[in-house]
Amino acid sequence: MNLTSRTHDSFSSIDPEQWRGLNRHDNPFLSWRFLNALEESGCVSAKAGWQPHHLCVYQGDRLLGCAPSYLKSHSRGEFVFDWAWADAYQRHGMEYYPKLLTAIPFSPITGPRLLVHDNIARRGHGPDAAQIRNQLVTDAVQCCEVQNHSSWHCNFMHETDLDAAAGSGLLRRSDWQFHWLNRGYGSFADFLGALRAKKRKNIRHERRDVGRAGICFVRLHGNDLTPNDIDFVFNCYQQTFYEHGNYAALNRAFFEQLARTMADQLLVVMARYMDEPIAMGLFLQGGKRLYGRYWGAIRRVPSLHFETAYYQGIEYCIDQGLEVFESGAQGEHKISRGFSPVRTHSRHLIRHPEFRAAISAYLKEEERWLTNYGHALKQRSPYLIAGPA
């Protein structure tokens, strides 16, 4: 089997037509346009601490698999936190960075990380999907060994990737997110009817607060956005990050490129008062899912965040027949608003034996705590009849 491994130091050097065959889940964060926009806009670069190092498997000139990867000189924008690990390395006089990361920058979105061409599984000959995924894992491990990187991290993995990672001595880590699941609702009122009375009343109260404030909402797709709209989206995004003491890694050029190249998958919900924008929620959609990414406001209005970031997204999913709404990382407060806890998975190669043993022990203890935490979360379901676990 004539498979060859190659590394691409820019996403633009990967053929977009061949890439399309790898994104069979239609995940917008795995589209060539999204990943290329991050690099073309300068948000992802060696200077920004995200040096592209995409691991690819070819048969001849045909792209069969890829693990979108980066050499990281920090741990920002990952959402799987390893700051304590980096600090421990530093305190022992060792270098943790650069490390190898397989993930989607600034996006805590579950999806395939060991991508395989859609036709591979259906072919009666040649390499199969498992072989391609195994090769990508092997390439990542060898990259760390040859270049003497401390570690490899593969974050927010789809379940199809986990078997390939199982036999490579990688450390297992998981966490919880909160997703809204469409149970065939015909309207937002149907959704409310599935909730316990107190939760239903609270949501109605929050929506009423926003309505009484005279705020209306407009849905805009990429082609609908004017330069002024993009300015507003970018300013709200920046302000939200600064208010929380975080670094706003994305620039206006990135949002402008998304609006131009992913118009059909980009959704901006604009909150308006007296015909002037006061808040926005930015979403991407694909594969029967809606993904909430950013929100921001220039006026403080009670419950405006919940309406813009959550209820407008839920209503859109019902209207469009979308199955799942992923609203981003963390947020226990989402449970009372109809979101359910869902496991996320990552795998980690730690090359130093002593640090590997210490981190492994920590992760086992963390997993026990997360399991108990998950049981407690499920007891807080707002639904009259609990959905699937």
N, C-alpha and C positions, 0 to 999 in steps of 0.2 A: 504494500500500500504506500504510494508515493506521496506522503504528507510532508509539508514543509512548514516550519514556524517562522513568522516574520513579526517584527515590531515596527509600528508606525508612530512617528513622532509628531504627527498632526492628523486630525480627523479628515481634513480635506484630501489627504493622500489615499483614503479608502474610497473605492468606487461606490457612488451612491446607489446605482442600480443593483449592484451585488449586495449592498447592505440591506436593501429593502427585503430581500429574502430571509434575512436573519430576524427581523422584527415581526414575527408572525402573530404576536399578541396585539399588535397595533398600539403598543405603549408609546404615548407621545414623548416620553423622556428618553426613549431608545430610538427615536427617529434620527436619521442622519441630519436633518435640518436643525433639530434641537442641539445635538452634541456639537455640530459644526458651528452653530451660532455662539456657543459658549467660548470657543477658541477664536473665532473670527472677530468677535467683539473685544477680545483681550481679557475677558473675565477669567478665563482659564489659560494659564501660560506658566512657563518656568518662573518668570518674574513674580507672578501672583502666588507661587508656591504649589502650583498644579502643573507639573511638567508632563505633557501627554506621553504615554508609553503604552499604546494600545497593542495588546497581544493578539495575534491573528494566526489562524491555521489555513493553509491553502493546499489544494491539489492542483498542481500546475499553476495556472493563473486564476483559478476559481476559488473565491473566498468561501470557506466552509464553516468557519467559526471565528468568534472574536470575544475577548473579554476587555471591555473599555476600561483602561487603567491609567494611573497617573503616579508619578514619583512625587511624594508630598514632603514639603519641608516644614509643615505644621499640621495641626489636626482640625483646623477650622472647616466648617461647611460639610461635615460628615454625618452628624447626628448619631453616631455610635461612638461613645466617648471613651477615649483612651489617654486623656491628659495625665491621669495618675501613673499610667505605665511609662509615658515619656518622662515624667518627673522622676520616677524611680531610676530610670536609666541615667539621667543627668546626675542625680545625687551619687551614683556609683561611678561617675567619671566615664560613662559610655555614651555612644551616639545612638539615639533612637531614629533620628531623621538623617537622610531621607528614608522613607518607607514606601512600599508599593501598595497602592490602593486600587481595588477594582470596585467601582461604584459610579453613580451618577452625581456629578458635583452639585452641591447645595440642594439635594433632592432626596428626602427620606421616603422614597417610593419603592415598594417591593416590585421586583421584576427579574427576568432572566439576567444573570451576570455572565454566564458561560453560554453565549449565544451560538446557536447551531442553525444552519440553513434549513428552511422548512422542508425541502425535498429530501433531505438525508434520511429521515425516518421512514419515508415511503419507498425508498429504493430497494430493490432486491439484491443489490451487489454494492461493493464499495464500502467506505467507512460508515459506521452507524453513529447515531447521536451520542451515545455513551462514550465511544472512542474519542470523538472530537472534544467533549467536555473534559475527559480525563487528560487529553493532551494539553488543553488550556491550563488545567491545574498544574500539570508537570512543568509547563513553561513558566508559570508564575513562581513556582518553588525554585526552579533553576535560575531564574532571573535574580532572585534574592541571594542565592548562593554565589553566583558568578560575580555579581556586582557588590556583594557584601552588605546588602541592606538588612536592617534589623528584623524586618517583619513584612508579612503580606496580609492585607485585610480585604475581605470580600463581604460587602455590606448589603443588607436588604435583599437577600437571595430568594429567588423563586424556588418552590419545592422541587422543580425539575433539576436544580443544580445540586441539591444536597447529597445525592448518592455519589456524585463525582468527587465531592469534597470529603466524603466519609473515610475513604481509605488512604488519606494523605497525611494523617497525623495532625490535622488542623484542630484547633480548639473551638468548641461550640459556644455560641453566645446567642441569647434571644432577648426580646423585649416585648412590650405591648404598644399597639397603636389603637386608634378608635375609628372604625369605619361605619358609615351608614349603609344599610342593606335594604334594597328595594324589594319588598315582599308583595309586589304586584299591586301597589296602590294606584287607584284611579285619580286621586287628587290629594292635596295637602290635608284636606279634612279627613280623608280615609286614613292617612298616616296618623293624625292626631287621635282618631278613634281607636287605634291599636294600643294607645298608651294608657297608663294608669291615670286616674282622674286628676291627681295633684300635678303630675308632670304635664298633662294636657293643658291644665289651667295656667301653669307657669309660662308655657310657650305662647299661649294666646295673649297673656298679659304682656310679654316682651314684644310681641309683634304689634300689639295695640299701642305701646309706648312710642314706637317708631312712627306708626301711622298718624298718631295724634300730633306728633312734632311736625307734620306736614312734609314728610320725606317720601319721595317716590323713587322707583328703581327702573333702570333701563339696562337691557342686555345688549352688549356690543361684541361682535366678533372682530377678528383682525382687520377685515376690510372696512369695518365701520369706524375704526379709530382714526381720528384726526391727529395731526402733530400736537395740538393742545391736549388731547386726551392722553397721548403717550407721555407728555410732560407731567400731567397730573398723576398718572399711574406711577411713574418713576419717582416723583416727589413724595407720594404717599408711602411707597416702598422704603425709600431712604429714611423718612421720618420715623416710621415704625421701628426700624432697626436701631436708629440713634436713641430713641426713647428708652429702649431696653438695654442700652449700653453695648450693642453689638455692631459688628462691622458689616456694612452693606456692600457685598462683593460684586453685585451685578450693576452694570452701567446702563445708561439710556439706550445706547446702541444695541444692546442685547434685546431689550423690549421692542425696539423698533424693528429689529430683524425678525423676531417672533411674529409680530403683527403682519409682516410682509410675506414670510415664507411658511407660516403655520396658521394662516388666517382661519381655516376651517376648524382647527382644533383649539384655538385660543378663544377664551370667553372672559370678558370683563363685565362685571356687574357694577354699574355706576349708581351711587346714591346721590340724589339731587334734592336740593332745597331752593325754592324760588328759582328753579331752572339753572342753578349753579351746582357743580359737583362738590360734594363735601366728603365723600368716602368712596372707596372702590374695593372690590374683591377680584383677584385674578385667578383664573382656573384654566386647566388644560383638560382635554377629553380625548378618549380613544379606547377601543376595546371594550365598549359598553361601560366604561368607568369615567367618573369625573374626579379630577384631582384639584383640591384647593391648595394654592401655594402662598399667596400673599394678600394681605389686606392692609388698609391704612385709611386714616381720616384726618381732616383738618379742623373738624368740630367735634366736641364731645357731646354725644346724645345718648341717654340711657338705652341700653339694649341694641345700639346700632351695630356693634361688633357681631353679636349673635345673629342678627338679621342678615347682615351683608355676607359674613363668612360661612354661615351654616344654613339658615332657613332658605335663603335664596338658592343655595346649591341644592338642597333637598328638593325644593319645588322644581328646579330645572331638571333634575334627574327624573322626577315623576312625569313631567311634561314630555320629556324626550325618550322615556323608556329605558334609561340607563340603570344598570343593576347595582352599582356600588359607588359610593362617594367617599373618597379618601381625603380627609381634611388636613393631613399633615401630622407631624410628630406630637406626642404628648397630649395632655389635656384631659384630666379626669372629668372636668365639668361638661365634656361632650356627652357623657353617658346619660345624664338627665335630659338631654336634648335629642335622644334617639340613636346615638352611636353605640356600637358594640365593640368590646375588646377583641383584638385580633393579634395573633403572634407574628413577630418579625424575627428573621434569622440572619446571623452573620457567622463567618468562619475566619479564624486567625492563625497564621503561622508565626510563631515566635521562635527564632533560631537559637537564642542563647539558652542552654539547658536549664540553668538555675532560674532565670526569669520565666521560662516556660513553665517550670514546676510551680512557681509561686503564683503566676497568673492563672494557671489551671485550677489550683486550689481555690483561688478567689472566685473564679467563674462558677465552680460547683456550688459554692455557698450562695452566690448571687442567683443561680438558677433555683435553688430551694426557696429563696425569698420571693422570686418572681412567680413561681408556681402558686405559692400561698396568696400572693397579691392578686393573681388572676382569678383564683377561687372567690376572693372577696369582691372583685370587680363584677363578676357574673351575678353575685347576689344582689347587685344594685340595678339590675335591668329595669328600665322604665316600662317595659311592655307587659300587657295583661297576660299574654301567652309568650313564654320565652321562645326565641328562635333557636336554630341549630347552634351547638356549642362551638 
